[in-house]
Amino acid sequence: MMLRQIQHFQTVIQENSFTEAAELCHISQSGISRSIQSLEDEIGAKLIIRKNRSFELTEAGEHFYKKSLIITADLEQLCHETVRIARKDAAELRLGVLSTYSGDQFNRAVAAFSEKYPTVDIKVISGNHEDLYEGLVNDRIDISFHDQRRAFHDAYENLVLTETVCYVEIATHSPLAKLDCVSIEELKNIPCILVASKEQQDEEQRFYRDIIGFKGEFLFAESLHEARMMVVTGRGIMPVEGVGGESFFGATIKRLPLLRGEAQITRKYCAFWKKDNSGYYVEEFAGILESMF
């Protein structure tokens, strides 16, 4: 009973209105007033002081409100975990995302999906293009969001989501950081830093050399963090896609638009999943992700 009263109390505070809170909780205004009065009686402290058509929280009420948010969040998490334990066959969705993509659409899609389907266990796997492609082929990933490098395959759903622009990350102390943009031709003597395992280095180098057009030396890092440390220390530049920014990483790294000739280089991003693995949650996530663009 107290949990329902706490939820009524929280809604009144969040809506700053007894009337709107009553509508959201599907009870009468007098009912929500009685609920809060009952909560105060049970606690033994005044939480709200009414003032004509408004109200204000007491010091005790403000403390109780903040602590109650933590308690209800913990309880909600407890319920979700309990359901997952009870259902040993709980639904699972394995998502892949390109580690060098910096837009927030994927993260927002994951948040929206989790809110809509809280009992689905989500696992996110980040990596380079080859990591994600192999994950799809070997059934370690259900649906992946990454760049298109290969021709579309009939065995997969290939949902085109956006055509994103390319940037390079460069140390702010580099002379190149004074530019507003940089062309692929101007980087011919600057090492290109890529994230790739030893097994994937040749494939990544081939793509960025033959398709994107980098002509200089290639350096490799095992993780995105390691690659950015290499950028910060001036060892080279790193190509990325997504969102730009005048000073994307504050005082250490600047992100410059990457041009080929006069135009910024673009890449096509898609959601990929196997047609024979096209379950309800896979298609639902794909729809949510598409709505973010």
C-alpha positions in Angstrom: 0.0 0.0 0.0 2.8 2.5 0.9 4.4 2.0 -2.5 1.3 3.2 -4.3 1.2 6.2 -1.9 4.8 7.0 -2.6 4.1 6.9 -6.4 1.2 9.3 -6.0 3.5 11.6 -3.9 6.2 11.5 -6.6 3.7 12.2 -9.4 2.4 15.3 -7.6 5.9 16.7 -7.2 6.9 15.9 -10.8 3.7 17.4 -12.2 3.7 20.3 -9.7 -0.1 19.8 -9.6 -2.6 17.6 -7.7 -5.0 17.8 -10.6 -2.6 16.6 -13.3 -1.2 14.0 -11.0 -4.6 12.6 -10.3 -5.3 12.3 -14.0 -2.0 10.5 -14.6 -2.7 8.1 -11.7 -6.3 7.6 -12.8 -7.9 8.6 -9.5 -9.8 11.6 -8.3 -8.1 14.7 -6.9 -9.6 14.0 -3.5 -8.3 10.5 -3.7 -4.7 11.5 -4.4 -4.9 14.1 -1.5 -6.1 11.3 0.8 -3.3 9.1 -0.4 -0.6 11.6 0.5 -2.3 12.4 3.8 -2.2 8.7 4.6 1.5 8.5 3.6 2.2 11.4 5.9 0.3 9.7 8.8 2.2 6.5 8.2 5.6 8.2 8.1 4.8 10.6 10.9 6.0 13.7 9.2 4.5 16.6 7.1 5.7 16.3 3.5 3.7 19.0 1.7 2.3 22.4 2.8 -0.7 23.5 0.7 -0.9 27.2 -0.2 -4.2 28.1 -1.9 -3.9 26.5 -5.3 -0.2 25.7 -5.0 2.0 23.8 -2.5 5.6 23.5 -1.4 7.7 20.7 0.0 8.8 20.7 3.6 12.4 20.0 4.3 11.3 16.5 5.3 9.3 16.2 2.1 12.2 17.2 -0.1 14.4 14.6 1.6 11.8 11.9 1.3 11.1 12.7 -2.3 14.8 12.4 -3.3 15.3 9.2 -1.3 12.1 7.7 -2.6 13.2 8.0 -6.2 16.2 5.8 -5.5 14.1 3.3 -3.6 11.5 3.0 -6.4 14.2 2.7 -9.1 15.9 -0.1 -7.0 12.6 -1.8 -6.6 11.9 -1.6 -10.4 15.3 -3.1 -11.1 14.7 -5.8 -8.5 11.4 -6.8 -10.2 13.1 -6.9 -13.7 15.9 -9.1 -12.3 13.5 -11.4 -10.6 11.5 -11.9 -13.8 14.7 -12.7 -15.7 15.7 -15.3 -13.1 12.2 -16.9 -13.1 12.3 -17.0 -16.9 15.4 -19.0 -17.7 14.4 -18.7 -21.4 14.3 -14.9 -21.1 14.5 -13.0 -24.4 17.9 -11.7 -25.3 18.9 -9.2 -28.0 22.5 -9.0 -29.1 23.3 -5.7 -30.7 26.4 -4.7 -32.7 27.6 -1.1 -33.2 30.7 0.3 -34.9 33.1 1.6 -32.2 34.1 4.7 -34.2 30.6 5.9 -34.9 30.0 9.0 -32.7 26.4 9.8 -33.3 23.9 9.3 -30.4 21.1 7.6 -32.5 22.2 4.1 -31.5 22.3 4.8 -27.8 18.9 6.6 -27.9 17.4 3.6 -29.7 18.8 1.2 -27.0 17.3 3.4 -24.3 13.9 3.6 -26.0 13.9 -0.2 -26.6 14.9 -1.0 -23.0 12.1 1.3 -21.7 9.5 -0.4 -23.9 10.8 -4.0 -23.3 12.4 -3.9 -19.8 12.5 -7.7 -19.5 14.6 -8.3 -22.7 18.3 -8.8 -21.8 20.3 -6.5 -24.1 23.9 -7.2 -24.9 25.9 -4.6 -26.9 29.0 -5.6 -28.8 31.2 -2.8 -30.2 33.9 -3.3 -32.7 35.2 -2.5 -36.2 33.4 -3.4 -39.4 35.0 -6.9 -39.6 34.2 -7.7 -36.0 30.5 -6.9 -36.6 30.3 -8.7 -39.9 31.8 -11.8 -38.5 29.5 -11.6 -35.5 26.5 -11.6 -37.8 27.8 -14.5 -39.9 28.6 -16.6 -36.9 25.3 -15.8 -35.1 27.0 -13.9 -32.2 25.1 -10.7 -33.1 21.3 -10.5 -33.9 21.3 -7.1 -35.5 24.2 -4.7 -36.2 24.5 -1.0 -37.0 27.6 -0.3 -39.1 28.9 1.1 -42.4 28.2 -0.6 -45.7 31.4 -2.0 -47.4 30.1 -5.0 -49.2 27.3 -5.4 -51.8 23.9 -6.2 -50.1 23.4 -10.0 -49.6 20.0 -11.6 -50.2 20.4 -13.6 -47.0 20.3 -10.4 -44.9 17.9 -7.6 -44.3 19.8 -4.4 -45.2 18.0 -1.4 -43.8 19.6 1.8 -45.0 19.4 4.4 -42.2 21.6 7.3 -43.1 24.5 8.6 -45.1 26.9 10.1 -42.6 29.9 12.4 -43.2 33.5 11.5 -42.4 35.9 13.3 -40.1 39.4 12.9 -38.8 40.5 13.3 -35.2 43.7 15.2 -34.7 45.7 16.5 -31.7 44.8 20.1 -31.0 48.6 20.9 -30.8 49.1 19.8 -34.4 49.4 22.6 -37.0 46.6 20.9 -39.0 44.2 21.6 -36.1 44.2 25.3 -37.2 42.3 24.3 -40.4 38.5 24.2 -40.7 38.7 21.0 -42.8 41.2 18.8 -44.4 41.3 16.8 -47.7 42.4 13.2 -48.1 45.2 14.4 -50.4 46.6 16.7 -47.7 47.0 13.8 -45.3 49.3 11.7 -47.6 52.3 12.1 -45.2 50.4 11.7 -42.0 50.0 8.2 -40.4 46.4 6.9 -40.3 45.4 5.3 -37.0 42.9 2.4 -37.2 41.3 0.2 -34.5 41.8 -3.4 -35.5 43.0 -6.7 -34.2 46.1 -8.3 -35.7 43.9 -10.6 -37.8 42.0 -7.7 -39.2 44.7 -5.2 -39.9 45.2 -6.1 -43.5 41.5 -5.9 -44.3 41.1 -2.5 -42.5 44.2 -1.1 -44.2 43.0 -2.3 -47.6 39.7 -0.5 -47.2 41.0 2.8 -45.9 43.8 2.8 -48.6 41.8 1.6 -51.6 38.3 2.9 -50.9 38.7 6.0 -48.7 42.1 7.0 -50.2 44.6 7.3 -47.3 48.1 7.0 -48.8 50.4 7.3 -45.8 51.6 4.9 -43.1 49.0 2.9 -41.1 49.2 2.5 -37.4 46.9 0.1 -35.4 45.4 0.1 -32.0 43.5 -2.7 -30.2 40.9 -0.4 -28.7 39.3 3.0 -29.4 40.8 4.4 -26.1 44.3 3.3 -27.2 43.7 4.9 -30.7 42.7 8.2 -29.1 45.8 8.2 -26.9 47.9 7.8 -30.0 46.0 10.8 -31.6 46.6 12.9 -28.4 50.3 12.2 -28.5 50.6 13.3 -32.1 51.3 9.9 -33.7 48.8 10.4 -36.4 45.1 11.0 -37.3 42.1 8.8 -36.9 39.2 8.6 -39.3 35.7 8.6 -37.7 32.1 9.0 -38.7 29.1 10.6 -37.1 29.0 14.0 -35.4 31.6 16.7 -35.8 32.5 19.5 -33.5 34.8 22.5 -33.2 36.6 20.9 -30.3 35.0 17.5 -29.9 37.2 16.3 -27.1 37.9 19.6 -25.3 41.6 20.6 -25.2 43.1 17.5 -26.5 41.5 16.4 -29.8 39.9 18.4 -32.7 37.6 16.8 -35.3 37.9 18.1 -38.8 35.6 17.3 -41.8 37.4 15.0 -44.2 37.2 16.0 -47.9 37.8 14.3 -51.2 38.3 17.2 -53.6 35.8 19.8 -52.6 33.2 17.5 -51.0 33.1 15.9 -47.6 33.4 12.1 -47.8 30.3 10.3 -46.9 29.5 6.7 -45.8 26.3 4.7 -45.9 25.1 3.3 -42.5 22.7 0.4 -42.3 21.1 -2.0 -39.9 21.9 -5.6 -40.9 20.3 -8.8 -39.7 19.9 -12.3 -41.0 16.5 -13.0 -42.6 16.3 -16.4 -40.9 16.9 -14.6 -37.5 14.2 -12.0 -38.0 12.3 -12.3 -34.8 9.9 -9.8 -33.2 12.5 -8.0 -31.1 15.0 -7.7 -33.9 12.5 -6.0 -36.2 11.2 -3.9 -33.3 14.7 -2.6 -32.5 15.3 -2.0 -36.2 12.2 0.1 -36.4 13.1 2.1 -33.3 16.6 2.7 -34.6 15.3 3.9 -37.9 13.0 6.4 -36.1 16.1 8.0 -34.6 17.4 9.3 -38.0 
